[in-house]
Amino acid sequence: MDRKNRFVVCADGGYDAAMQSGVIPDLLIGDFDSIRSELPKDVETIRLKVEKDDTDTFAAVKEGMRRGYRRFELYGVLGGERMDHSFASLCVLQYLASQGCKAVILDGSRRVFLMDGGRLTLSGMKGRTVSVFPFGCSTCEVTYSGLKYPLEEAVLESSIPLGASNRILEETAQITVSSGDALVFVEK
């Protein structure tokens, strides 16, 4: 995507990662308790209080929505030493889906989607591993096509990890969620 069709928001220490990758932000937001770099003077900055209800990532997403954005790619929000922040980022995906936004977490070769219904088409990902789990609900009903283990209107339960480690066999695979919310992990 070219620069004129995107708006880059760095949440707190995400600015350090952006600088290392050569990405220039349009907006910085956060309490800046985990940033190592000096904040630039020429980039719009929203400084949040340290004691707040929202994570910096959630505040960044809400600011993006306030500015009219409806498609989000979240980088650098998984892993690290804070599993609670990783989980909070999964919750952010669910929030975005509930607001009618399109969103994906991109983390190296991993993609994470939250589906609150509808169909996800995975193209050009033959050979990748796919896992699907209910999220924020006890069950979700799914149908798979193009995967090694197809399902037809199957109910996945949050207490039984049946949706783990499937494999994409076709050039185009589809996951349809007909009830509940489902987290979809696509791994290399």
LINLIN-V103678 format. One record per residue. N is the residue number from 1. RES is the residue in one letter. PHI is phi in radians with two decimals (999 if undefined). PSI is psi in whole degrees, 0 to 359 (none if undefined). BURIAL is # if it has 9 or more other C-alpha atoms within 8 Angstrom, else .. Layout:
N & RES & PHI & PSI & BURIAL
N & RES & PHI & PSI & BURIAL
This chain:
1 & M & 999 & 133 & .
2 & D & -1.39 & 163 & .
3 & R & -0.99 & 326 & .
4 & K & -1.31 & 345 & .
5 & N & -1.82 & 15 & .
6 & R & -2.46 & 160 & .
7 & F & -2.31 & 115 & .
8 & V & -1.71 & 120 & .
9 & V & -1.97 & 127 & #
10 & C & -1.86 & 126 & #
11 & A & -1.68 & 115 & #
12 & D & 0.86 & 241 & #
13 & G & -1.13 & 350 & #
14 & G & -1.06 & 338 & #
15 & Y & -1.12 & 321 & #
16 & D & -1.04 & 314 & #
17 & A & -1.12 & 320 & #
18 & A & -1.08 & 316 & #
19 & M & -1.08 & 318 & #
20 & Q & -1.13 & 330 & .
21 & S & -1.62 & 357 & .
22 & G & 1.36 & 20 & .
23 & V & -1.61 & 129 & .
24 & I & -1.74 & 119 & .
25 & P & -1.36 & 155 & #
26 & D & -1.63 & 336 & #
27 & L & -2.61 & 140 & #
28 & L & -1.99 & 137 & #
29 & I & -2.51 & 142 & #
30 & G & 2.64 & 177 & #
31 & D & -1.56 & 351 & #
32 & F & 1.03 & 39 & #
33 & D & -1.52 & 350 & .
34 & S & -2.15 & 7 & .
35 & I & -1.42 & 142 & #
36 & R & -1.80 & 329 & .
37 & S & -1.35 & 161 & .
38 & E & -1.39 & 138 & .
39 & L & -1.18 & 135 & .
40 & P & -1.27 & 151 & .
41 & K & -1.47 & 340 & .
42 & D & -1.76 & 15 & .
43 & V & -2.10 & 131 & #
44 & E & -0.94 & 133 & .
45 & T & -2.32 & 133 & .
46 & I & -2.00 & 114 & .
47 & R & -1.64 & 124 & .
48 & L & -1.74 & 158 & .
49 & K & -1.24 & 149 & .
50 & V & -1.13 & 319 & .
51 & E & -1.59 & 102 & .
52 & K & -2.61 & 166 & .
53 & D & -1.46 & 325 & .
54 & D & -1.60 & 145 & .
55 & T & -1.18 & 163 & #
56 & D & -1.08 & 322 & #
57 & T & -1.09 & 315 & #
58 & F & -1.12 & 319 & #
59 & A & -1.09 & 321 & #
60 & A & -1.12 & 317 & #
61 & V & -1.12 & 315 & #
62 & K & -1.09 & 323 & .
63 & E & -1.17 & 319 & .
64 & G & -1.06 & 317 & #
65 & M & -1.12 & 319 & #
66 & R & -1.03 & 329 & .
67 & R & -1.54 & 4 & .
68 & G & 1.71 & 4 & .
69 & Y & -1.40 & 141 & .
70 & R & -2.21 & 356 & .
71 & R & -2.13 & 129 & .
72 & F & -2.29 & 136 & #
73 & E & -2.06 & 120 & .
74 & L & -1.85 & 120 & #
75 & Y & -1.95 & 145 & .
76 & G & 1.21 & 25 & #
77 & V & -1.85 & 3 & #
78 & L & -2.05 & 161 & #
79 & G & 1.40 & 204 & .
80 & G & 1.28 & 197 & .
81 & E & -1.56 & 351 & .
82 & R & -1.92 & 90 & .
83 & M & -1.11 & 328 & #
84 & D & -1.10 & 323 & .
85 & H & -1.25 & 326 & #
86 & S & -1.08 & 314 & #
87 & F & -1.10 & 318 & .
88 & A & -1.04 & 325 & #
89 & S & -1.18 & 325 & #
90 & L & -1.12 & 322 & #
91 & C & -1.12 & 324 & .
92 & V & -1.09 & 320 & #
93 & L & -1.01 & 316 & #
94 & Q & -1.12 & 319 & #
95 & Y & -1.05 & 313 & .
96 & L & -1.06 & 317 & #
97 & A & -1.07 & 319 & #
98 & S & -1.16 & 339 & .
99 & Q & -1.67 & 8 & .
100 & G & 1.38 & 15 & .
101 & C & -1.60 & 157 & #
102 & K & -1.72 & 133 & #
103 & A & -2.65 & 152 & #
104 & V & -2.58 & 143 & #
105 & I & -1.64 & 128 & #
106 & L & -2.00 & 121 & #
107 & D & -2.46 & 93 & #
108 & G & 1.11 & 235 & .
109 & S & -1.60 & 5 & .
110 & R & -1.64 & 140 & #
111 & R & -2.19 & 138 & #
112 & V & -2.26 & 127 & #
113 & F & -2.12 & 152 & #
114 & L & -2.07 & 123 & #
115 & M & -1.94 & 127 & #
116 & D & -1.94 & 40 & #
117 & G & 2.11 & 166 & #
118 & G & 1.59 & 192 & .
119 & R & -2.15 & 134 & .
120 & L & -1.91 & 122 & .
121 & T & -1.79 & 127 & .
122 & L & -1.93 & 108 & .
123 & S & -1.92 & 143 & .
124 & G & 1.18 & 26 & .
125 & M & -2.12 & 22 & #
126 & K & -0.92 & 133 & #
127 & G & 1.65 & 347 & .
128 & R & -1.34 & 158 & #
129 & T & -1.60 & 137 & #
130 & V & -2.20 & 134 & #
131 & S & -2.25 & 140 & #
132 & V & -2.28 & 131 & #
133 & F & -2.42 & 145 & #
134 & P & -1.07 & 146 & #
135 & F & -2.42 & 124 & #
136 & G & 1.28 & 13 & .
137 & C & -2.69 & 163 & #
138 & S & -1.39 & 334 & #
139 & T & -2.54 & 160 & #
140 & C & -2.49 & 151 & #
141 & E & -1.89 & 125 & #
142 & V & -2.31 & 156 & #
143 & T & -2.29 & 133 & #
144 & Y & -2.02 & 144 & #
145 & S & -2.41 & 147 & #
146 & G & 1.44 & 9 & #
147 & L & -1.93 & 158 & #
148 & K & -1.02 & 317 & .
149 & Y & -1.94 & 91 & .
150 & P & -1.25 & 152 & #
151 & L & -2.30 & 147 & #
152 & E & -2.21 & 109 & .
153 & E & 0.83 & 47 & .
154 & A & -1.53 & 144 & .
155 & V & -1.69 & 118 & .
156 & L & -1.66 & 136 & #
157 & E & -1.88 & 144 & #
158 & S & -1.15 & 335 & #
159 & S & -1.58 & 356 & .
160 & I & -2.25 & 112 & .
161 & P & -1.39 & 51 & #
162 & L & -1.07 & 330 & .
163 & G & -1.41 & 6 & #
164 & A & -1.39 & 142 & #
165 & S & 1.03 & 56 & .
166 & N & -1.59 & 173 & #
167 & R & -2.33 & 136 & #
168 & I & -1.37 & 122 & #
169 & L & -1.81 & 340 & #
170 & E & -1.95 & 162 & .
171 & E & -1.11 & 330 & #
172 & T & -2.24 & 122 & #
173 & A & -2.08 & 156 & #
174 & Q & -2.35 & 143 & #
175 & I & -2.17 & 123 & #
176 & T & -2.00 & 131 & #
177 & V & -1.94 & 117 & #
178 & S & -1.75 & 345 & #
179 & S & -2.75 & 152 & #
180 & G & 1.38 & 180 & #
181 & D & -1.92 & 139 & #
182 & A & -2.25 & 131 & #
183 & L & -1.52 & 131 & #
184 & V & -2.08 & 119 & #
185 & F & -1.83 & 127 & #
186 & V & -2.05 & 118 & #
187 & E & -2.03 & 153 & #
188 & K & -1.16 & none & .
